[in-house]
């Protein structure tokens, strides 16, 4: 515990804060994954630093002497009872008890294993000797990966959970092409809504992003009057379905609009052509209008077809009141549309919809026919997905820098370690592009963990570099690698080995998750164990107390507060 307490604290805090930064996400999947991973790191730290040492100490105190197990068959256990537990807090020492029961502290001669000696001598000498070449190679690598990472684009497709060869996935791919009328089930659907408060259609105060049952309280516009607004709504529906390459509409009959007023007017005209003019418009006869609506919807087929497009609520006095109406239209473009193009198309429709209220028959009833168009929301979701991913990574790296600077007490070492973390993240993002992936929900969840996993190895090395009793950079590098080199390699091998098993499940998410873990750990090992020591071997590597903000603070305290002579900075 004494030799790894600071390293465990640094890596756990930096990883925890990295995952916690995703709690700001507006996507429930990313938010919950980040919070879960952060809690997992915290519980793991408590178990390793509190529970595990306690178990070892209890065993050593009460059961070690006289307790021997042979092939699972215990001999008589001699329990050593002590009145008081005194944990040893010194490094490289042991407590020796003489015949009289007196305890003395003696130093323990430390011997390095062959692997640690190899890291101290051969490996460190190779890194120091080839530091220039190593840095140049890694600079070329990060340049190439940065170019690839810059090509990362949002995935226009919905998340795919099964491989292409799966029969169900094949059906899902063929269904839009061969079993859809009026475009595809993946076509962008434009929705018109009338009756809501245009500026705030839903009040989401008090709701949670993860609660799919409570989406908020709809905010209706009390000025909305369907009899007055019907002519305006009908004219918008008729104009919207006209073929237009700019608005990406296919025209009737291939791409018809679903607007109940078009069917309703045909029914009214079929009964009496004069009724429509009397029941609608500025001087609408509301009683006649609703009487016609009731007669029309007595047909079960009519009611079943148009019920989703009309909502009738109740007033406080119990009377019925029509709250809002909807209409929708499939466009000729699919959800695979690039998000930049999608946002432009949304602007085209927004301008077109607003322009309808500048001319008859909408101009004179604009207040009674408040409406808006809702389309291409997925384009804004994908745009937000990219910005959140980038923002989360930046915040995670910034938090890691703060933790490393405080824990290691050396600003320069913290900055160099943060550079390594950034390079690992960029390398992982570049690999995503090289594999052929795009940024979807699954990839964003994977990117959540990249900064957290990138911290561990370099944080251990940074802490070991600072904790070295040597003052020159080369000796510190030797001590650093001898102390934690084997631990880093062992941790990398175990994690890489575990992630390989995620390559084989049929569920795409697990495959991508395993590949991203393998990629991140692989790059973390390379950047931390090769590039970081090479960087510290250059004149940039701090020697003595250079970069040590805690040492500087103590010197300033002595000089200006206690008025004592200060030590020279090495």
N, C-alpha and C positions, 0 to 999 in steps of 0.2 A: 504494500500500500504506500509506504513512504517513498518508494522510487517511482511510482506511477501516478500519484495523486494529482499533481498539477496537469500532467498530460491528459488524464481522464477528464478532469474538469474542463480543460480547454476544448478538447474534441467534443465532449458532450454538450457544452454550452453553445459552441459554434454550430453544431449540427441541429440542436434544438431550436435555436433562433432562426436557422435557415428554413426549417420546416414551418415554424410559427409564422414566418413572413407570408405564407400562403393563406393564412386566415383572413387576409384582406380580399381574397378573390371573390368575385361575384358568382362564380360557378360552384354550385354545391359540391360536385365531385372533387374538385381541386381543393376546396376549402376543408372538407371533412378529411381528405387524405392527409393534408398538411397537419391538421390538428391531431389526427390519430398517430402519425409518425412522430410528432413532437412528444406526445404523452408516452409513446413507446421508448423513446430515447431517455426520458426522465426516469421511467420505471427501471429501465436497464441500468442506468447509472446508480440508482439507489440500491439495486440488488447486488451489483458488483462491488460497490464501495462500502456498503453497510452489511448486507446480509452475508455475503460470501466470506469476508474477513472474520465476521462473528462466528460462523460455523467452524472455520479453520482454527480460530483461537480457542473455542470451547473444546474442540477435539485435542489440540495440543496441551491444553491445561488439565483436562480431566481423563482423557482416554489414551493418550499416546503411550505412556509408560505402562508396560505390561499388557498392552492390547495388541495381539498379533492374530491375523487371520490367515489361514492356510486353506486354499481352495474353497473358501466360503464357510469353513467350519471354525467358529471362534473358540479359542482357548479361554481359560478363566481370565476375565477382565479385572485388572487391578485399577480401581478408580482412584485417581490422585485428587485429593480434596485440598483446596486452597481457600484460605479465608478471604483473600483479597486478590483481585486481578490487577496486575500492573503492566499494561501494554508497553512494549519497547518502542520508543519514538526516535531512536537513534539509527543512523544508517551505518552499515558495515561494522556493527558491534554485536556482542552477545553478553548475556548476563550469566556469570559463573557463580555457583553456590559452593562454598567450602564445607568441610566437615562440621564446622560450628554453626552453619546456617547463615554465615555472612555472605552477602552478595556483592560482587564486584563486576565492573564493566570492562571487558577486554575487546580490543580490536580483532576483527576477523579478516584473515588474509583472503583477498578476493582473487579468484583465478578465472580467466576468460575461457570460454569454450573455443574450439577450433573455428567455428563459424564466426563468432564475434571477432576473433583475431584476424580472420580473413577480411571482414568488413573494415577493421581498423587499419590493417596494413595494405594488403593487395588492392582491395576495391577502392579505398579512399585515395591511394596513390594513383591509381588509374584515372579516377575522376579529376583529381587535381592536375594531373599531367595533361589530360585531354580536354580541359575545361573550355578552351576557345572553340575547338571543333564541336563539342557537345552543344554549346550555346548557339552556334551558327546553324547546326542541324535542326535544333528545336525552333529557332526563329523561322526557318523555312517551313517547318511543319505548321506552326501557328499561323503563318501567312496563308498557306493553302487552306487550312481549316477555317480561317476567318472568311475567305472568299466563298467557301461552300456554305458556311453558316449564314452569310448574307443572302443566300438564295432560298432560305427557309420561308415557305409560304403556307398559309392556312389550307387545310384540307377541305375542298368543297363538298366532299362526300360525307354521308353520315357514317358514324363509327361502324366498322366491320368487325364482327366478333367471331366469325368462322372463316376457315380457309376457302379459297376459290373452288377447290375440288369437292367441297361438301355439297351434298345434294340440295339441302335447304338453302344454302347461300346461292347456288346456281339458280334456284327458283326465284329467289328475291331479285337477282340481277335480270332475269328474263321477264318477270312479271310486268314491270313498267313498259317494256317494249311491245309485248304481244297481248296484254290483257287490260289495256287502259284506253278509254275513249276521251277524245278532246285533249290531246297531249298525253303526258305521262303522270304517274303518281308522284314522280319526282319533280314535276313542273312547278315553277314558282306560282303560288296562289296569291293573287291580289285580293284583299278584303276591304270593302267599304263599310263604314259604320256611321250610323246617324242616331243621335239621341244622347250621346255621352258628352261630358264636359271635355271640350277639345284639348284644353291645356293640361288637364289632369283626369284622364278617364278612369283611373283606378287609384284608390288610396291604399298604399301598402304599409302604412304606419302600423307598427306592432306585429308585422308578419315576419316569418323567417324564410330565408332563401331555401332552406332544406325541407320546408313544409309544403308539399305539393297539394295538400287539401285546402289550405288557406292562402288564396292568392291575393286577398285584399277585398276592399269594399268598392264596388262600382260607383262612380260619381255621374249621375244622370243630369242632363241639362233640362231644367223645368220649362224652358222656352220651347222645347221641341214639341211640335204638333204635326202628327203624321198626315192628317187630311190636308193641311196647308202645304206641307213639304212634299207631297206625293208627286206633283208634276216635276219638281226640281230633281227628286231622286230618280224618277223615270227617265228624264232627259240625260242624266249622268250615266245611267246603266246602258242606255241605247248608244250613247257616244263612246263609252268605254270599250264595248266589244267590237267596234269597227277596226278593221285591219290596219296596223301601223307598225312599220319597221322600227321606228324610233321608240315606241312604247312597248314593243315586243308582243303585240297582240296578233292572233291568227285569224280573227274574224269569224263571223257566223257562217256556216253551222259547225265548223270543226272545233272552234273554241268559243262556245256560247257562255254568256254570263248567267249566273244563277241569281236572278232578281225576282222576287215574288210579285212585285208591282207590274211586271210585264205580263205575267199570267193573269193577274187580277184584272188589269185593264181589258185584256182580251175577253175575259168572262163578262165584265160589265158591259162592254160594247156589244157583246152577243145578246144581251138581254134588252138593253135600251141605250143607244148611243148618246143620249142627252144626259144620262145619269153621271158620267165621269166629270163633265164640266161643272155640274151642280155640286158634286160631293168633294171636289178638290179645288186647290188654288187659294188666292188671298181671301175670297169670300166663301170658303168651303162650308158646306152643310155637314158638320161633324156627326150629327145624329144619323143622317142618311149614309154617311161614309161607313160608320161602324155597323150599321144595319146590313149593308152590302157585304162587309167583311164576314159577319156572322153567317150570313146565308151562303157565302162562297165556301167557307171552311167546314160546312156541314158534311161535305164530301170527305170521307175518311182518307182517301188517297191524297187530296189536296192538303189536308191537315198534316198528314204524315210527312209529306214532301217539304213543306215550308215551315214547319214548326221550329226547326233549328235557326231560322233566319228572323224570327219575330219573337220578342219577349214582352209578355204582358204581366205587369206587377199589380200589387194592390196598394191603394191609398190608405191613409189612417182611418177613413170612414168605411173601409171595406169595399169600396168601389174599384173596378178594374181600370187600369190605366196602361196604355202601351208605352213602354219605356224606351226601347231601341229596336232598330231593324238593321239587318246585314245584307250584303250582297258580295259574291266572290266571283273571280274570273281567273282561269288558268292562263299563264303567259306561255310564250313559245320557248322561253329559256328554262333551264333546269337549275336545281340547287347546286350544281357543280360550277355555277358561274363564279368567276373570280370576284373576291369581295370588294375590290376597288370598282369593278364594273357594276357590281350590285348596288353599291352606294350611289353611283352616278345614275343608274336606272331609277332608284328610289327618288332622287331629286327630280328626274323627268316627270314621274307620276305626281309628285307633290306639287310641282308647278302647274301641271295640267289640271289637277283636281281643284286647286285654288282658283284657276282661271275660269272654271265653270260658274263660279259665284259672281263673276263680273258681268255676266250676261243673262238674259232671260232664259228660262223662267225662274232661275235661282236668285237673281239679283234682288227682286222685291220681297223674297221670303227668306233671306239669308239668316235672320235671327231665329226663325221657326224651323230651320233645317240645318242645324249644326252637325257637321260631319267631318270625317277625316279618312284618309286611306292608310291602310297598314299593309305594307308589303316589304319583302326583302329584308326582314328583320334578321335573318340568318347572316346576311352580309355584315351587319353591325356586330353580331355575336362573334363572328370569325375575326373581325378587326380587333374586338376587345380581347379575344383569346390571345392574339399575338402580342398586344400591348401589355396584357397582364403577365404573360410568360416572361417578357423582357423586363418588366418592372419588378417582378418577383425575384428574378435572378440578380438584378442590380441590388435590390434591398438585401437579399441573402448575403451577397458578397460584402456589402458595406457592413452588415452586422458581424460577419466573420472577422473583418478587419478590426472592428472595435474590440471584440472579445480577445483576439490574438494580441492586440496592442496592450490591453490591460493585463492579461494573464502572463505574457512573456516579459512585460515591462520594457520591451525594446521596440521602438517604433519602426526602425529599419527592417528588423527581422519580420515584423508583422506585415509590412508592405510587401516584402519579397514573397512571403507565404501567400498573401492575397493575390499577387500576380500569378502564382502557380495555380491557385484555385480558379482564377478567371480563365487561364489557358486550358484547364481541364474542362470547364464548362463549354468553352468555344469548340474544343475538340469533339466533345460529345454532340454538340449541335451540328457540327460539320459532318459527323458520321451519319446522323439522321438523314441529311440530304443525300449523302453518297449511297446510302442503302436504298433511297428512293421514296422515303416517307415524306409526308407533309404534316403540318401541325394541326392535329385534331385534338379531341378531348383526351384520347388515350395517350398521345404523345405529350400533351401538356401535363398530365398527371405524372408521366415519367420524368419530365423536366423539373418537376417539383423537387424530386429527390436528388438531382444531379449536384447542386451546390452543397447539400448536406453530406453526400457521400464523398465529395471532393475534398472536404476539410480534413478528414481524419489523419491521413498519412503525413501530410505536410505539417499539420499541427504538432504531431509527435516529434518530427524532426526539428521544428522551430523551438519547441520547449527544450529538447535535448541540447541544442546548440547554445541556448542561453544558460542552461544549467551547468554547462561544462566549467570546470575549475580552471581550465586553460585560458590564456588571454589572446593568443594569436589565432587567426582564422583557420589555419591548416590543422592545428592541434584540436581546435573545436570541432572541425569537420570529422576528424578521426574519432573523437569521443562520441560525437553525435551518431555516427554510423555504427560504431561498436555497441552502443547502448540500445538503439531501437531498430537497427537495420533488419535483424532477423525477425523481430516482432512484426514489422511492416510486411515483410515478405510472407510470413506465415498467415497474417490476416488477409492478405490479398489472395493467396492460394485458396484458403478456405471459402472466401466469398465468391471468387471466380468459379470454383468447383460447384458451389451450391447453385449459382445462377445458371449453370449449363443445363440443369434439369428442367429449367423453365423454357428451354428451347423447343421441347417436344410436345407440350399439350396442344389440343386442337383449338382451344380458345386463343384468338389472336392477341388479346390483351396480355395474357401471361407470356406469350412469346416475345412481344415487344418489351414487356417489363423486364424479362430476363436478359434480353439483348442490351437494353439500356444500362442495367446494373453491370453486366460484363464489360461493356464499353467504358463506363465511368470508372470502374475500379481499375481496369487496365491502363487507362490514361493517367489516373491518379498515381498508380505505381510508377509509371515512366517519368512523369513530370516531377514527382516528389523525390524519388530515389536516384534519379540521374540529373535532371536539370537543376533542382534546388541546390544540391551540394556543389555542382559546377558553378552556379551563380554566386554562392557564398565563398567560393575559392578565389573569385576575382577581387579586385580592390573594393568592390561594393560591399563585400562581406564585412560586417562590423567587428572590430577588435576591441578588447578591453571593455570600457564602459561607453563606447560610442553608440549613440542611439538609445541608451538606457534612460528613459524619462524619469524612472524612480530614483536613480542615482543622481541625476541632475536636480530633481526636486529636493532631495536631501542636502545637496551641496548649497542650493539657494537658501534653504531653511537655516543651515548653519551660518551662512555668510550674512544674511540680511535680518534674520530673526534672533538667532542666538549669538550673533557677532563672533563666531568662532572661525579660526583659519580653515580653509577648505582644502581638500585633496586635489591634486592635478588630475585632469581627465586623460585617461590612457588612449 
